[in-house]
Amino acid sequence: MAHKKKNVRKKLCPVCEREFSWTKKLDKNWESMVYCSDQCRRVKSMKGWIIKKKLGRQ
């Protein structure tokens, strides 16, 4: 039977508002992690680009 990890660090993704958990793979850069996935990071940059385009800024 698998056990649940009780004290796992978690963060909230500002784009999709999902909670993502610490993993051993993310340990080296956990403090700098903001987004839960590459897709959320791309969506964030696309939103900024679209807003600039609507305002006429390049």
C-alpha atoms as a printed R data frame, in Angstrom:
   type eleno elety resid chain resno      x      y       z
1  ATOM     1    CA   MET     A     1  0.000  0.000   0.000
2  ATOM     2    CA   ALA     A     2  1.391  3.393  -0.990
3  ATOM     3    CA   HIS     A     3  1.695  6.094   1.635
4  ATOM     4    CA   LYS     A     4  0.865  9.775   1.307
5  ATOM     5    CA   LYS     A     5  3.551 12.348   1.880
6  ATOM     6    CA   LYS     A     6  2.357 14.660   4.629
7  ATOM     7    CA   ASN     A     7  4.777 17.584   4.565
8  ATOM     8    CA   VAL     A     8  5.360 18.303   0.892
9  ATOM     9    CA   ARG     A     9  5.994 21.934  -0.092
10 ATOM    10    CA   LYS     A    10  3.434 23.376  -2.496
11 ATOM    11    CA   LYS     A    11  3.017 26.487  -4.624
12 ATOM    12    CA   LEU     A    12  0.165 28.021  -6.572
13 ATOM    13    CA   CYS     A    13  0.561 28.675 -10.298
14 ATOM    14    CA   PRO     A    14 -0.490 32.284 -11.087
15 ATOM    15    CA   VAL     A    15 -1.757 31.372 -14.587
16 ATOM    16    CA   CYS     A    16 -3.941 28.285 -14.072
17 ATOM    17    CA   GLU     A    17 -4.251 28.660 -10.282
18 ATOM    18    CA   ARG     A    18 -3.442 24.985  -9.734
19 ATOM    19    CA   GLU     A    19 -1.344 23.816  -6.848
20 ATOM    20    CA   PHE     A    20  1.902 22.062  -7.713
21 ATOM    21    CA   SER     A    21  4.119 20.132  -5.334
22 ATOM    22    CA   TRP     A    22  7.814 19.892  -4.660
23 ATOM    23    CA   THR     A    23  9.591 16.950  -6.232
24 ATOM    24    CA   LYS     A    24 13.170 15.806  -5.989
25 ATOM    25    CA   LYS     A    25 13.634 16.782  -9.645
26 ATOM    26    CA   LEU     A    26 12.634 20.400  -8.864
27 ATOM    27    CA   ASP     A    27 14.783 20.628  -5.733
28 ATOM    28    CA   LYS     A    28 17.651 22.611  -7.313
29 ATOM    29    CA   ASN     A    29 15.465 25.478  -8.497
30 ATOM    30    CA   TRP     A    30 12.363 25.230  -6.300
31 ATOM    31    CA   GLU     A    31 12.712 28.800  -5.000
32 ATOM    32    CA   SER     A    32 12.712 30.227  -8.541
33 ATOM    33    CA   MET     A    33  9.770 28.088  -9.753
34 ATOM    34    CA   VAL     A    34  6.728 30.240 -10.497
35 ATOM    35    CA   TYR     A    35  4.720 28.294 -13.080
36 ATOM    36    CA   CYS     A    36  3.587 24.683 -12.923
37 ATOM    37    CA   SER     A    37  4.467 23.911 -16.550
38 ATOM    38    CA   ASP     A    38  6.065 25.197 -19.744
39 ATOM    39    CA   GLN     A    39  2.581 25.729 -21.146
40 ATOM    40    CA   CYS     A    40  1.650 28.133 -18.331
41 ATOM    41    CA   ARG     A    41  4.906 30.029 -18.820
42 ATOM    42    CA   ARG     A    42  4.152 30.416 -22.559
43 ATOM    43    CA   VAL     A    43  0.554 31.501 -21.922
44 ATOM    44    CA   LYS     A    44  1.822 34.164 -19.522
45 ATOM    45    CA   SER     A    45  4.187 35.597 -22.113
46 ATOM    46    CA   MET     A    46  1.512 35.431 -24.844
47 ATOM    47    CA   LYS     A    47 -0.934 37.405 -22.685
48 ATOM    48    CA   GLY     A    48  1.645 40.156 -22.242
49 ATOM    49    CA   TRP     A    49  2.356 40.202 -25.974
50 ATOM    50    CA   ILE     A    50 -1.361 40.421 -26.830
51 ATOM    51    CA   ILE     A    51 -1.921 43.305 -24.387
52 ATOM    52    CA   LYS     A    52  1.048 45.233 -25.823
53 ATOM    53    CA   LYS     A    53 -0.248 44.664 -29.356
54 ATOM    54    CA   LYS     A    54 -3.735 45.958 -28.424
55 ATOM    55    CA   LEU     A    55 -2.188 49.078 -26.889
56 ATOM    56    CA   GLY     A    56 -0.092 49.664 -30.016
57 ATOM    57    CA   ARG     A    57  3.248 49.080 -28.284
58 ATOM    58    CA   GLN     A    58  5.890 46.965 -29.925
